[in-house]
Amino acid sequence: MNTSYNLSNKFKVEGTLNYNHQFTPNIPDVVYGPNSVIYSMTLWTGADWNIDDMRDYWQPGKAGVQSKFAEYKRYHNPYFMSYEWLRGHYKNDVTGYAALTYKPIADFEAVLRTNITSYNVLRDEKMPYSAHPYGRELARGDYREDVRELFDNNIEALGKYNHKFGNIVVDAIAGLNARNFNYRSSFTTTDYLNVPGLYSFSNSLNVVRAYNYSSKMLVLSGYYTIGVELGKYLNLTTTGRVDKSSTLRPGKNSYFYPSVSAASVISDYV
């Protein structure tokens, strides 16, 4: 959605909102290793193998427990991997901004705006019995969930001024910004499964393993830029920005970086 509305000849509001949802029950793992279909098929199967012979991927009388393939040490039946070893991906993205603009005169404009970038994603893995990637040689299956969330918000207030004094043009911007960033993730996995085909943490053979991480940051900023055009002879520009970050040591968490430049196109007046 994208919208704007003139409240009056001096005030205007506008904003956008974008929502995206991704979902699939299975994303292939394309890596160098036994958990990749490409690895098993193109590196370790011969050209004389008939792909149709692989369609029946369970051993007789052992459906759900033991897959069928020509080799059982490191590689897997590609049909078994495609239909039983599933990696789900479910993600929501929200981005947008809102702004209020005030323009009392032609030479000056003030803007108050905010924007967000946010997502949450769940990835799960259903590893069946007889799958044996590196480190899981017992081949009793696993269930895993990887959850990640991000929220990034900027709130900004700025003023813009542009005016011509005879042959002198002044163009200036000054603003304040607050950035709030928050990220967290968690990863939970079984340690093998008790019952084949039951993908639940309560079905873990050994103690469930869980890990989590979080990160927060607040950055307060002020900035300016001033440009002066002296007719066709000289352009002067100066900028400056100061940031104060919560991720740095107190007392040493602010920093200022300025710039000054001058330019003259001599051929314009010689």
Steps between C-alpha positions, in 0.01 A plus 500: 500500500620847417302811588536874544257775594524879510344612829539861386726704278766477775457148643532167324496143633624195312592143565565155360447151635629180345428148626655185359438139605723215386419139570610159382506158667837415347809691393782277374831524677750553219837452668800271479387220726266202540202726580495628140317332212751643254788356702350150504387493137768677298812416700444146617261328262607356168356571158387137482258544793132505405318782678175302489656232717530755780131596519417226750719640775396290804631152561225236500341474844705797630297798374573807712806337654756403235540652156623305199804597297812346349723647772427557870812662639477861391250544216122493469226406259397828326128416517534426871663840549239684291190352661606410853788730603313831506618853578215747542535874457235749620576873502308826544651833393350839587654824377355848488528865587281795596584869463351838584628794297449865595587772248406845632698688231653411167856502635452283809368150565481292819451123497421253776517138388542146623577175322514135601658184368378188672493127442446172675604167354456139604708224345444143605669177403342155508780247475360146462635175635793360296621848397865521599667837436836582654486468877168312509619151419248334734239579230204529737361823361469851644268799515629858509358852505691819423308819588626852422342843552621846400359847563676812373339844544623849414327819618626815335427872519665733252478847355590605148579856398580631152518870417663723243653831607586667171779288350544303823301181556482336843385139532490351849365192678504423872351197669470267796468122479435217744559142389366211706626156394398169656591149387452164666520137401455155648595154383351184652573143400431148615784261568368216283138382501327231704221428252573525126298759308379690811662841470457654842739612772315276744613206283869562561703193593740706711471843661382773260769755418411869471702813423400865482652836409385861524642836399373853561630836387390861537676771299417869547627730226512862395622624165520798267612598154541857376579589141574852374518579130678827426374567152705317242824543692500277807304224674559441871356202688531389859341199668505352846347212688518386859389153613453360847477120506383274782734224381816689595654561841330776705701820478655382173182437304463820296693606194493796261606499138500826301599597148579819312541537125546775246468485123546746220458446127757748371392469138159646594647844562843510324 
